[in-house]
Amino acid sequence: MHLRPPSFDHGVVSFVWALALSLFLWIGMLSIGVSSPVAFILSLLAFGAIFLFVRLCGEEEPPPRAAQPSGGRDRDRATP
């Protein structure tokens, strides 16, 4: 049995990354004394920027498919 992780849409992954990092920034700003409204607004702006960045630049392109040796016969051709 080959176990692999479930497949999530890249938009969901982008949203989770943006949410986690913006919450981290919001809590960090509150801990250093930034006022609540300013921290909230900056966290919302960071959420949007992180979401767009991960959504547009975070997905890897699959590697090119290597040619597999046919072993003496071509599997793509139909047999007569």
Biopython code that builds the backbone (N, CA, C, O; Angstrom):
import numpy as np
from Bio.PDB.StructureBuilder import StructureBuilder

atoms = [
    (1, "MET", "N", (0.841, -1.168, 0.000)),
    (1, "MET", "CA", (0.000, 0.000, 0.000)),
    (1, "MET", "C", (0.898, 1.247, 0.000)),
    (1, "MET", "O", (1.823, 1.366, 0.803)),
    (2, "HIS", "N", (0.606, 2.142, -0.896)),
    (2, "HIS", "CA", (1.379, 3.381, -1.007)),
    (2, "HIS", "C", (0.587, 4.507, -0.354)),
    (2, "HIS", "O", (-0.452, 4.920, -0.869)),
    (3, "LEU", "N", (1.074, 4.999, 0.769)),
    (3, "LEU", "CA", (0.397, 6.093, 1.462)),
    (3, "LEU", "C", (0.941, 7.421, 0.965)),
    (3, "LEU", "O", (2.153, 7.610, 0.863)),
    (4, "ARG", "N", (0.054, 8.316, 0.665)),
    (4, "ARG", "CA", (0.458, 9.665, 0.264)),
    (4, "ARG", "C", (-0.503, 10.663, 0.898)),
    (4, "ARG", "O", (-1.657, 10.336, 1.176)),
    (5, "PRO", "N", (-0.019, 11.881, 1.123)),
    (5, "PRO", "CA", (-0.882, 12.875, 1.764)),
    (5, "PRO", "C", (-2.035, 13.276, 0.842)),
    (5, "PRO", "O", (-1.935, 13.151, -0.378)),
    (6, "PRO", "N", (-3.121, 13.756, 1.429)),
    (6, "PRO", "CA", (-4.244, 14.174, 0.593)),
    (6, "PRO", "C", (-3.877, 15.389, -0.253)),
    (6, "PRO", "O", (-3.003, 16.179, 0.104)),
    (7, "SER", "N", (-4.555, 15.513, -1.358)),
    (7, "SER", "CA", (-4.303, 16.616, -2.271)),
    (7, "SER", "C", (-5.230, 17.781, -1.931)),
    (7, "SER", "O", (-6.451, 17.624, -1.901)),
    (8, "PHE", "N", (-4.648, 18.935, -1.678)),
    (8, "PHE", "CA", (-5.413, 20.142, -1.394)),
    (8, "PHE", "C", (-5.233, 21.118, -2.548)),
    (8, "PHE", "O", (-4.164, 21.183, -3.155)),
    (9, "ASP", "N", (-6.276, 21.870, -2.846)),
    (9, "ASP", "CA", (-6.189, 22.903, -3.870)),
    (9, "ASP", "C", (-5.164, 23.941, -3.445)),
    (9, "ASP", "O", (-5.015, 24.233, -2.259)),
    (10, "HIS", "N", (-4.457, 24.497, -4.426)),
    (10, "HIS", "CA", (-3.403, 25.456, -4.091)),
    (10, "HIS", "C", (-3.968, 26.733, -3.455)),
    (10, "HIS", "O", (-3.270, 27.395, -2.688)),
    (11, "GLY", "N", (-5.211, 27.082, -3.762)),
    (11, "GLY", "CA", (-5.831, 28.238, -3.123)),
    (11, "GLY", "C", (-6.040, 28.029, -1.635)),
    (11, "GLY", "O", (-5.897, 28.964, -0.847)),
    (12, "VAL", "N", (-6.379, 26.805, -1.245)),
    (12, "VAL", "CA", (-6.552, 26.489, 0.179)),
    (12, "VAL", "C", (-5.213, 26.565, 0.904)),
    (12, "VAL", "O", (-5.123, 27.104, 2.007)),
    (13, "VAL", "N", (-4.180, 26.025, 0.277)),
    (13, "VAL", "CA", (-2.847, 26.070, 0.876)),
    (13, "VAL", "C", (-2.383, 27.526, 1.017)),
    (13, "VAL", "O", (-1.804, 27.894, 2.039)),
    (14, "SER", "N", (-2.633, 28.340, 0.009)),
    (14, "SER", "CA", (-2.259, 29.760, 0.067)),
    (14, "SER", "C", (-2.995, 30.467, 1.189)),
    (14, "SER", "O", (-2.407, 31.278, 1.904)),
    (15, "PHE", "N", (-4.282, 30.166, 1.351)),
    (15, "PHE", "CA", (-5.069, 30.791, 2.405)),
    (15, "PHE", "C", (-4.545, 30.402, 3.785)),
    (15, "PHE", "O", (-4.450, 31.255, 4.667)),
    (16, "VAL", "N", (-4.206, 29.142, 3.983)),
    (16, "VAL", "CA", (-3.707, 28.688, 5.284)),
    (16, "VAL", "C", (-2.370, 29.343, 5.609)),
    (16, "VAL", "O", (-2.155, 29.789, 6.736)),
    (17, "TRP", "N", (-1.469, 29.403, 4.628)),
    (17, "TRP", "CA", (-0.187, 30.078, 4.856)),
    (17, "TRP", "C", (-0.397, 31.549, 5.215)),
    (17, "TRP", "O", (0.204, 32.053, 6.164)),
    (18, "ALA", "N", (-1.242, 32.225, 4.460)),
    (18, "ALA", "CA", (-1.478, 33.646, 4.707)),
    (18, "ALA", "C", (-2.111, 33.863, 6.072)),
    (18, "ALA", "O", (-1.727, 34.785, 6.792)),
    (19, "LEU", "N", (-3.072, 33.029, 6.436)),
    (19, "LEU", "CA", (-3.724, 33.165, 7.736)),
    (19, "LEU", "C", (-2.742, 32.936, 8.881)),
    (19, "LEU", "O", (-2.700, 33.715, 9.834)),
    (20, "ALA", "N", (-1.962, 31.878, 8.788)),
    (20, "ALA", "CA", (-1.011, 31.562, 9.857)),
    (20, "ALA", "C", (0.035, 32.667, 10.026)),
    (20, "ALA", "O", (0.325, 33.088, 11.146)),
    (21, "LEU", "N", (0.594, 33.128, 8.921)),
    (21, "LEU", "CA", (1.636, 34.152, 9.025)),
    (21, "LEU", "C", (1.078, 35.511, 9.447)),
    (21, "LEU", "O", (1.738, 36.248, 10.180)),
    (22, "SER", "N", (-0.128, 35.849, 8.991)),
    (22, "SER", "CA", (-0.696, 37.134, 9.417)),
    (22, "SER", "C", (-1.090, 37.099, 10.896)),
    (22, "SER", "O", (-0.959, 38.108, 11.588)),
    (23, "LEU", "N", (-1.568, 35.959, 11.388)),
    (23, "LEU", "CA", (-1.831, 35.839, 12.832)),
    (23, "LEU", "C", (-0.543, 35.964, 13.642)),
    (23, "LEU", "O", (-0.517, 36.598, 14.697)),
    (24, "PHE", "N", (0.520, 35.352, 13.135)),
    (24, "PHE", "CA", (1.819, 35.468, 13.791)),
    (24, "PHE", "C", (2.279, 36.927, 13.836)),
    (24, "PHE", "O", (2.773, 37.397, 14.861)),
    (25, "LEU", "N", (2.113, 37.637, 12.719)),
    (25, "LEU", "CA", (2.482, 39.058, 12.686)),
    (25, "LEU", "C", (1.612, 39.889, 13.619)),
    (25, "LEU", "O", (2.115, 40.771, 14.315)),
    (26, "TRP", "N", (0.307, 39.614, 13.639)),
    (26, "TRP", "CA", (-0.614, 40.366, 14.496)),
    (26, "TRP", "C", (-0.252, 40.183, 15.975)),
    (26, "TRP", "O", (-0.182, 41.157, 16.725)),
    (27, "ILE", "N", (-0.023, 38.939, 16.387)),
    (27, "ILE", "CA", (0.351, 38.674, 17.779)),
    (27, "ILE", "C", (1.701, 39.294, 18.093)),
    (27, "ILE", "O", (1.897, 39.842, 19.177)),
    (28, "GLY", "N", (2.629, 39.211, 17.154)),
    (28, "GLY", "CA", (3.946, 39.820, 17.367)),
    (28, "GLY", "C", (3.873, 41.327, 17.505)),
    (28, "GLY", "O", (4.553, 41.905, 18.353)),
    (29, "MET", "N", (3.050, 41.977, 16.673)),
    (29, "MET", "CA", (2.915, 43.430, 16.774)),
    (29, "MET", "C", (2.258, 43.830, 18.089)),
    (29, "MET", "O", (2.645, 44.824, 18.702)),
    (30, "LEU", "N", (1.268, 43.058, 18.522)),
    (30, "LEU", "CA", (0.633, 43.367, 19.811)),
    (30, "LEU", "C", (1.619, 43.182, 20.958)),
    (30, "LEU", "O", (1.571, 43.924, 21.939)),
    (31, "SER", "N", (2.504, 42.208, 20.849)),
    (31, "SER", "CA", (3.446, 41.942, 21.937)),
    (31, "SER", "C", (4.530, 43.011, 22.053)),
    (31, "SER", "O", (5.109, 43.182, 23.125)),
    (32, "ILE", "N", (4.813, 43.731, 20.968)),
    (32, "ILE", "CA", (5.833, 44.780, 21.056)),
    (32, "ILE", "C", (5.226, 46.153, 21.271)),
    (32, "ILE", "O", (5.949, 47.148, 21.299)),
    (33, "GLY", "N", (3.906, 46.227, 21.424)),
    (33, "GLY", "CA", (3.284, 47.488, 21.794)),
    (33, "GLY", "C", (2.627, 48.284, 20.684)),
    (33, "GLY", "O", (2.290, 49.450, 20.891)),
    (34, "VAL", "N", (2.435, 47.699, 19.524)),
    (34, "VAL", "CA", (1.714, 48.382, 18.446)),
    (34, "VAL", "C", (0.235, 48.388, 18.822)),
    (34, "VAL", "O", (-0.280, 47.392, 19.330)),
    (35, "SER", "N", (-0.446, 49.496, 18.577)),
    (35, "SER", "CA", (-1.859, 49.574, 18.942)),
    (35, "SER", "C", (-2.685, 48.560, 18.152)),
    (35, "SER", "O", (-2.325, 48.186, 17.036)),
    (36, "SER", "N", (-3.793, 48.122, 18.742)),
    (36, "SER", "CA", (-4.615, 47.063, 18.141)),
    (36, "SER", "C", (-5.125, 47.394, 16.742)),
    (36, "SER", "O", (-5.010, 46.551, 15.852)),
    (37, "PRO", "N", (-5.685, 48.588, 16.505)),
    (37, "PRO", "CA", (-6.172, 48.874, 15.148)),
    (37, "PRO", "C", (-5.060, 48.866, 14.088)),
    (37, "PRO", "O", (-5.248, 48.363, 12.981)),
    (38, "VAL", "N", (-3.915, 49.427, 14.445)),
    (38, "VAL", "CA", (-2.799, 49.460, 13.492)),
    (38, "VAL", "C", (-2.304, 48.034, 13.218)),
    (38, "VAL", "O", (-2.035, 47.679, 12.071)),
    (39, "ALA", "N", (-2.188, 47.232, 14.256)),
    (39, "ALA", "CA", (-1.737, 45.850, 14.103)),
    (39, "ALA", "C", (-2.720, 45.060, 13.240)),
    (39, "ALA", "O", (-2.304, 44.258, 12.404)),
    (40, "PHE", "N", (-4.019, 45.280, 13.438)),
    (40, "PHE", "CA", (-5.033, 44.559, 12.664)),
    (40, "PHE", "C", (-4.970, 44.942, 11.191)),
    (40, "PHE", "O", (-5.027, 44.074, 10.320)),
    (41, "ILE", "N", (-4.854, 46.236, 10.909)),
    (41, "ILE", "CA", (-4.806, 46.697, 9.517)),
    (41, "ILE", "C", (-3.541, 46.196, 8.822)),
    (41, "ILE", "O", (-3.603, 45.742, 7.679)),
    (42, "LEU", "N", (-2.410, 46.274, 9.490)),
    (42, "LEU", "CA", (-1.168, 45.782, 8.897)),
    (42, "LEU", "C", (-1.218, 44.270, 8.684)),
    (42, "LEU", "O", (-0.684, 43.762, 7.698)),
    (43, "SER", "N", (-1.852, 43.558, 9.600)),
    (43, "SER", "CA", (-1.993, 42.114, 9.437)),
    (43, "SER", "C", (-2.906, 41.770, 8.261)),
    (43, "SER", "O", (-2.652, 40.804, 7.540)),
    (44, "LEU", "N", (-3.963, 42.551, 8.065)),
    (44, "LEU", "CA", (-4.828, 42.322, 6.902)),
    (44, "LEU", "C", (-4.089, 42.582, 5.595)),
    (44, "LEU", "O", (-4.235, 41.828, 4.633)),
    (45, "LEU", "N", (-3.302, 43.639, 5.563)),
    (45, "LEU", "CA", (-2.504, 43.918, 4.365)),
    (45, "LEU", "C", (-1.479, 42.816, 4.120)),
    (45, "LEU", "O", (-1.253, 42.408, 2.981)),
    (46, "ALA", "N", (-0.860, 42.340, 5.201)),
    (46, "ALA", "CA", (0.103, 41.248, 5.069)),
    (46, "ALA", "C", (-0.592, 39.974, 4.599)),
    (46, "ALA", "O", (-0.035, 39.223, 3.797)),
    (47, "PHE", "N", (-1.810, 39.725, 5.095)),
    (47, "PHE", "CA", (-2.576, 38.555, 4.665)),
    (47, "PHE", "C", (-2.783, 38.582, 3.155)),
    (47, "PHE", "O", (-2.546, 37.584, 2.475)),
    (48, "GLY", "N", (-3.221, 39.716, 2.634)),
    (48, "GLY", "CA", (-3.440, 39.826, 1.190)),
    (48, "GLY", "C", (-2.170, 39.636, 0.391)),
    (48, "GLY", "O", (-2.166, 38.945, -0.629)),
    (49, "ALA", "N", (-1.084, 40.250, 0.853)),
    (49, "ALA", "CA", (0.184, 40.140, 0.130)),
    (49, "ALA", "C", (0.722, 38.715, 0.167)),
    (49, "ALA", "O", (1.195, 38.203, -0.848)),
    (50, "ILE", "N", (0.651, 38.073, 1.332)),
    (50, "ILE", "CA", (1.145, 36.703, 1.463)),
    (50, "ILE", "C", (0.297, 35.753, 0.625)),
    (50, "ILE", "O", (0.827, 34.867, -0.046)),
    (51, "PHE", "N", (-1.029, 35.941, 0.666)),
    (51, "PHE", "CA", (-1.915, 35.085, -0.124)),
    (51, "PHE", "C", (-1.589, 35.184, -1.606)),
    (51, "PHE", "O", (-1.459, 34.164, -2.283)),
    (52, "LEU", "N", (-1.458, 36.408, -2.114)),
    (52, "LEU", "CA", (-1.146, 36.570, -3.537)),
    (52, "LEU", "C", (0.220, 36.002, -3.892)),
    (52, "LEU", "O", (0.380, 35.364, -4.933)),
    (53, "PHE", "N", (1.198, 36.230, -3.033)),
    (53, "PHE", "CA", (2.545, 35.744, -3.314)),
    (53, "PHE", "C", (2.572, 34.219, -3.373)),
    (53, "PHE", "O", (3.120, 33.638, -4.311)),
    (54, "VAL", "N", (1.979, 33.571, -2.366)),
    (54, "VAL", "CA", (1.990, 32.107, -2.343)),
    (54, "VAL", "C", (1.137, 31.554, -3.471)),
    (54, "VAL", "O", (1.483, 30.534, -4.067)),
    (55, "ARG", "N", (0.028, 32.212, -3.771)),
    (55, "ARG", "CA", (-0.863, 31.724, -4.838)),
    (55, "ARG", "C", (-0.196, 31.812, -6.201)),
    (55, "ARG", "O", (-0.343, 30.909, -7.025)),
    (56, "LEU", "N", (0.533, 32.891, -6.444)),
    (56, "LEU", "CA", (1.129, 33.098, -7.760)),
    (56, "LEU", "C", (2.505, 32.442, -7.917)),
    (56, "LEU", "O", (2.837, 31.951, -8.996)),
    (57, "CYS", "N", (3.294, 32.431, -6.859)),
    (57, "CYS", "CA", (4.682, 31.970, -6.982)),
    (57, "CYS", "C", (4.982, 30.688, -6.223)),
    (57, "CYS", "O", (6.089, 30.162, -6.339)),
    (58, "GLY", "N", (4.048, 30.174, -5.459)),
    (58, "GLY", "CA", (4.365, 29.065, -4.578)),
    (58, "GLY", "C", (4.192, 27.690, -5.162)),
    (58, "GLY", "O", (4.680, 26.724, -4.575)),
    (59, "GLU", "N", (3.521, 27.547, -6.288)),
    (59, "GLU", "CA", (3.261, 26.220, -6.824)),
    (59, "GLU", "C", (4.411, 25.778, -7.719)),
    (59, "GLU", "O", (4.856, 26.518, -8.596)),
    (60, "GLU", "N", (4.878, 24.566, -7.482)),
    (60, "GLU", "CA", (5.965, 24.038, -8.294)),
    (60, "GLU", "C", (5.411, 23.438, -9.579)),
    (60, "GLU", "O", (4.328, 22.854, -9.601)),
    (61, "GLU", "N", (6.174, 23.597, -10.633)),
    (61, "GLU", "CA", (5.836, 22.940, -11.886)),
    (61, "GLU", "C", (6.277, 21.487, -11.771)),
    (61, "GLU", "O", (7.360, 21.217, -11.251)),
    (62, "PRO", "N", (5.472, 20.556, -12.241)),
    (62, "PRO", "CA", (5.907, 19.162, -12.178)),
    (62, "PRO", "C", (7.125, 18.945, -13.067)),
    (62, "PRO", "O", (7.250, 19.581, -14.114)),
    (63, "PRO", "N", (8.027, 18.046, -12.657)),
    (63, "PRO", "CA", (9.215, 17.818, -13.480)),
    (63, "PRO", "C", (8.823, 17.190, -14.810)),
    (63, "PRO", "O", (7.801, 16.511, -14.901)),
    (64, "PRO", "N", (9.635, 17.416, -15.844)),
    (64, "PRO", "CA", (9.310, 16.819, -17.142)),
    (64, "PRO", "C", (9.364, 15.302, -17.040)),
    (64, "PRO", "O", (10.179, 14.735, -16.312)),
    (65, "ARG", "N", (8.499, 14.679, -17.769)),
    (65, "ARG", "CA", (8.406, 13.229, -17.729)),
    (65, "ARG", "C", (9.565, 12.618, -18.507)),
    (65, "ARG", "O", (9.799, 12.966, -19.665)),
    (66, "ALA", "N", (10.279, 11.716, -17.870)),
    (66, "ALA", "CA", (11.418, 11.071, -18.526)),
    (66, "ALA", "C", (10.915, 9.993, -19.468)),
    (66, "ALA", "O", (9.912, 9.332, -19.201)),
    (67, "ALA", "N", (11.614, 9.831, -20.552)),
    (67, "ALA", "CA", (11.252, 8.784, -21.510)),
    (67, "ALA", "C", (11.579, 7.434, -20.898)),
    (67, "ALA", "O", (12.699, 7.209, -20.438)),
    (68, "GLN", "N", (10.616, 6.552, -20.891)),
    (68, "GLN", "CA", (10.818, 5.225, -20.331)),
    (68, "GLN", "C", (11.197, 4.269, -21.442)),
    (68, "GLN", "O", (10.627, 4.324, -22.531)),
    (69, "PRO", "N", (12.152, 3.394, -21.179)),
    (69, "PRO", "CA", (12.519, 2.434, -22.228)),
    (69, "PRO", "C", (11.346, 1.506, -22.508)),
    (69, "PRO", "O", (10.656, 1.066, -21.589)),
    (70, "SER", "N", (11.132, 1.216, -23.766)),
    (70, "SER", "CA", (9.970, 0.430, -24.150)),
    (70, "SER", "C", (10.221, -1.067, -24.058)),
    (70, "SER", "O", (9.274, -1.848, -24.152)),
    (71, "GLY", "N", (11.447, -1.483, -23.881)),
    (71, "GLY", "CA", (11.733, -2.902, -23.740)),
    (71, "GLY", "C", (11.522, -3.686, -25.021)),
    (71, "GLY", "O", (11.170, -4.864, -24.959)),
    (72, "GLY", "N", (11.725, -3.079, -26.172)),
    (72, "GLY", "CA", (11.604, -3.787, -27.423)),
    (72, "GLY", "C", (10.275, -3.600, -28.112)),
    (72, "GLY", "O", (10.150, -3.940, -29.289)),
    (73, "ARG", "N", (9.288, -3.079, -27.437)),
    (73, "ARG", "CA", (8.006, -2.822, -28.106)),
    (73, "ARG", "C", (7.459, -1.485, -27.633)),
    (73, "ARG", "O", (7.731, -1.050, -26.514)),
    (74, "ASP", "N", (6.714, -0.863, -28.464)),
    (74, "ASP", "CA", (6.176, 0.469, -28.157)),
    (74, "ASP", "C", (4.760, 0.312, -27.631)),
    (74, "ASP", "O", (3.887, -0.178, -28.347)),
    (75, "ARG", "N", (4.521, 0.715, -26.400)),
    (75, "ARG", "CA", (3.207, 0.554, -25.790)),
    (75, "ARG", "C", (2.193, 1.561, -26.287)),
    (75, "ARG", "O", (0.990, 1.346, -26.142)),
    (76, "ASP", "N", (2.655, 2.657, -26.871)),
    (76, "ASP", "CA", (1.725, 3.683, -27.341)),
    (76, "ASP", "C", (1.076, 3.303, -28.673)),
    (76, "ASP", "O", (-0.014, 3.777, -28.993)),
    (77, "ARG", "N", (1.743, 2.457, -29.439)),
    (77, "ARG", "CA", (1.202, 2.071, -30.736)),
    (77, "ARG", "C", (0.155, 0.980, -30.561)),
    (77, "ARG", "O", (0.294, 0.072, -29.742)),
    (78, "ALA", "N", (-0.874, 1.101, -31.344)),
    (78, "ALA", "CA", (-1.898, 0.064, -31.318)),
    (78, "ALA", "C", (-1.381, -1.156, -32.055)),
    (78, "ALA", "O", (-0.724, -1.036, -33.089)),
    (79, "THR", "N", (-1.679, -2.326, -31.520)),
    (79, "THR", "CA", (-1.251, -3.551, -32.198)),
    (79, "THR", "C", (-2.246, -3.925, -33.264)),
    (79, "THR", "O", (-3.453, -3.854, -33.034)),
    (80, "PRO", "N", (-1.764, -4.329, -34.442)),
    (80, "PRO", "CA", (-2.695, -4.661, -35.543)),
    (80, "PRO", "C", (-3.405, -5.969, -35.326)),
    (80, "PRO", "O", (-4.213, -6.379, -36.159)),
]
sb = StructureBuilder()
sb.init_structure("model")
sb.init_model(0)
sb.init_chain("A")
sb.init_seg("    ")
for serial, (resi, resn, name, xyz) in enumerate(atoms, 1):
    if name == "N":
        sb.init_residue(resn, " ", resi, " ")
    sb.init_atom(name, np.array(xyz, "f"), 0.0, 1.0, " ", f" {name:<3s}", serial, name[0])
structure = sb.get_structure()
